[in-house]
Amino acid sequence: MDALATGILARAEAEGGPLTLAQYSILLPTRRACRTLREAFLRLSGGAPQLLPRMSPLGDIDADELSLSLEEIPGLAGALDLPPALSSLRRQLLLGRAILAKDGKGITADQAARLAAELARLLDQVHTEGVPFDGLTNLVPEEYAQHWQITLEFLKILTEIWPTILDLEGAIDAAQRRNLVLKAQADAWRANPPAGPVIAAGSTGTIPATADLLEVIANLPQGCIVLPGLDQEMDDESWTAASIDDGHPQHGLASLLTKLKLPRAEVQPWDCPLEPANPARTSLIAEAMRPAATTEAWRALDSFDESALGGITRIDCPTSQEEAAVIALMMRQALEIPGRTAALITPDRNLARRVATALERWDIAVDDSGGRPLADTAVGAYLRLTAECAVENADPLRLLALLKHPLAGGRLELIKFRNRARHLERAVLRGPRPAPGFRGLLTALKEADERRFDFGEEGRVKLIQFVEKLQNRAADFFDAMSGPNALQPADWLRLHIAFAESLAATDDISGPERLWRHEDGEAAATFVNEMMQAAGDFPPISASQYPAFLEALMASTVVRPRYGRHPRLSILGLLEARLQHADVMILGGLNEGTWPPDAAADPWLSRPMRKAFGLPVPERQVGVAAHDFVQAAGGTSVVLTRAERVDGTPTVPSRWLLRLDTVLRGLNLHGLIDAEAEQWLSWVEQLDRPDEVRPVQAPEPRPPLAARPRTLSVTEIETWMRDPYAIYARRVLRLDALEPIAADPGAAERGQFIHQALDTFVKAYPNALPADALEKLTHFGQDAFGKLLSQPEVWAFWWPRFERVAAWFVQFETERRRTIRPLATEVKGRLVLEGPAGPFTLRAKADRIDKLPDGGLAIIDYKTGTPPSSTEVALGFAPQLPLEAVMAATGGFESVDASPVGAMAFWKLSGGDPAGSEIPVKGDLTVLAEQARSGLIDLIRTFDDPATPYRSRPRPDWAPRYTDYGHLARVQEWSAGGGEPVE
């Protein structure tokens, strides 16, 4: 832009001074280019005021002003009495309505909206290329597959239905209107050339209507076309090859010169005193981009000016995160030099967002020309969450995501609202799923165990009031969502926005003020207002379709910042980067499939069909992207970056990098381009590295004796031996693992239900089994499972297993009752042992205690999982049954007289094959019990010493299979693979 502005100023000075500059008309590719040219004039004038030329983007000529000028030209009066252009959202909805009318039974509203967006793209392509729709009718010969015939039939929406819809709307497509305006401008200048100079700069004329206008400008008395990056040094053979190679960067310019009937040799250099940044680099890049047909010339390369590599750096980063960090660091470094500018140019939107986020560590807000999709902004996510929460009837996950969103306020102070949401989460949203809707939440709150309300009964009352207020705010929207009736999208949106605004309000700011006040809020408000007006005649849709339909429509809305961004840093897409310049040009995301992009498959037409219809092949976009790459790579200081892996997937370097590598290797210059890469990667690695890195040591907490537990259950004794840290975390720190949100029943719940059913059955029939024992046990099982039997996975998987367990249990119990009778089930017991710090109480709840024929006791433990091995019991690492035997021998169980224990067994109740089995504990039971008792006394004595730490997994080979506290102990950080300690 500096070169363009310098040349225009020189021409104006030669023609009569600065005032003549106002007579110039400058046509540029984009609005951003116009703004950049104004800034270039300001720089050249040193900030002094001056009259500027008239600048406008090529695709957005002022139709109203042009219409006035046409009135004075014979034959062109009224040429721009055109219908208004149809808005993109209205067009998408109209096309979606037509799709539903044509195939309403097999498609949903959101699918129709997405198909409509694809049809709109095809419409724009057809209008842009100036192809008549009549050509569609003969595109599918008989030898083509049947699905192409179906596609052609579907496309009758565009050929037969769409023109009628446009007539009824009194509008035309925006691309068609743009073509008509460009044609009218061309006709006007052809009939009546303007008095002042007209300069069209930066366009390659890939749009036919633009090329027609450029042809007119080229023939004006004072017309001039400034071609960007025309390679005038390319040999004729390569030029001919480029003119037929759609993927070559010079293809667009070659096609334009052919249309202008202008030989390349007759194109004059732009008259500008500014020298090119690096002519040697320009030659090198041109050589690397040589057409494939003439690449044999690389063999003749023997030397090259090494200054071509001055100011150019290539950095191959291991991952996309590191690539973003390197780019952000480079942009931050550019700010250390006063007045220096830097720009990232990339088509990779994920990379752009990562770089913008990385720059925030230095409080730098960078202008990202690509913007962000509305659905990904805070307001867009809030609107999606409110809709999804309603359609899912306050599903716990959806409700929590909504209540924790920054825009949710509930007419409370934000800190109070967040606290209520957290308390509600712990009280009823974690653990078993409550009944649907707010009524289900209120019922769950009223019935919840008091232990869940560690903030007191008063907290329960406040939470009930909190949910009731939420229910009142959501009533209209949620009731409509739960009803059977379908509504028009505008009606759904009206209810939706009313709820969203009501929930967004805080104690001091209204909902609309909070929701619509920032850039994303303004964009969302514009979208909502436009959708209200545009969707009035769309067919009614069901509640279940509304959230996806809304998201499909939001996908095309982009939020761009308006002000407050850094003046010297920017992130540009390929279109926005054309004619832009910065002191440091960073070309990011140079991977195949990203830059250049993959040639997207046309959902409507095959390649031969596109060619027969007159549409360009997808490779033309590759040529445009190649031209953008060549232009950007010509800067004074250029950085080429890529990531070797993106989201864990290996990548392939861009074909342009591979070409450049090939040329540089042939010249023995390859190492010069990436000489600085290692330094930048090292700096990024050190960016978050602390001054000192010390290995994490295994935790060794030593709480005072007063804080150490004086009572544990028999199952906790096993944990105490295998993982003392878990006892410390639970009994000293009093940390309990949070249950999953809306948890479906797991293995633990299945065990509880089976235990409950068997306990109820044995208590009901302590002496003899009834004749219909299996039926009775099945009935008890149904009561134990309760409402969970309505869940498909429980009914299909768990219940058949329980039925097999019940059949085995009845058969086994029938045989057992002949000699053995049950004494107690689910019976509590306790045993007090003396320790150095005082009495220690051992607690237990035995699943079952039976009376043996010789008067001894049998202790049984039901296991729905894997029972411990005999080795674990013998070594004392599974002391549950031996300790219960000690308790039983001393009369420690309620309603069970003291007696020696003659049998201990685990009953494995898996429901598989076999459904159940008895696994007796082998060995001398008296010895096992005494060893367990003495081992427990030793354990008590050990931990009654204040110097004894509660280590995590002191014996890795005997560590528990699962623990809730492994992450808290940071096991993965101080052990080898989370098992063996690091030596």
Secondary structure, DSSP 8 states (H G I E B T S, - for coil): -HHHHHHHHHHHHHHTSGGGGGG-EEEESSHHHHHHHHHHHHHHTTT------EEEEGGG--HHHHHHHHTTSTTTTTTT----B--HHHHHHHHHHHHHHHH-SS--HHHHHHHHHHHHHHHHHHHHHT--GGGGGGS--TTS-HHHHHHHHHTHIIIIIHHHHHHHHT-B-HHHHHHHHHHHHHHHHHHS--SS-EEEES----SHHHHHHHHHHHTSTTEEEE-TT--SSS-HHHHHHHHH-TTSTTHHHHHHHHHTT--GGG------S---S-HHHHHHHHHHT--GGGGGGGGG-----GGGGTTEEEEEEEEHHHHHHHHHHHHHHHTTSTT--EEEE-S-HHHHHHHHHHHGGGT---EETT-EEGGGSHHHHHHHHHHHHHHTTS-HHHHHHHHTSTT--TTS-HHHHHHHHHHHIIIIIBSB---SHHHHHHHHHHHS-GGG-TT-HHHHHHHHHHHHHHHHHHHHHHHHHHSS--B-HHHHHHHHHHHHHHHH--SSS-HHHHHSSSHHHHHHHHHHHHHHHHTTTS--B-GGGHHHHHHHHHTT-EE---S-S-SSEEEE-HHHHTT---SEEEE---BTBBTTB-----SS--HHHHHHHT---THHHHHHHHHHHHHHTTSSEEEEEEEEEETTEE--B-HHHHHHHHHHHHTT-HHHHTTTHHHHHHHHHHHT--S-------------GGGS-SEEEHHHHHHHHH-HHHHIIIIIS-------BTB---HHHHHHHHHHHHHHHHHH-SS---TTHHHHHHHHHHHHHGGGGGSHHIIIIIHHHHHHHHHHHHHHHHHHTTT-EEEEEEEEEEEEEEETTEEEEEEEEEEEEEE-TTS-EEEEEEESS----HHHHHTTSS-HHHHHHHHHHTT-BTT-----EEEEEEEE--SSSSS-EEEE--S-HHHHHHHHHHHHHHHHHHHTSTT----SSSSGGG--S--TTTTTTTHHHHEETTTEE--
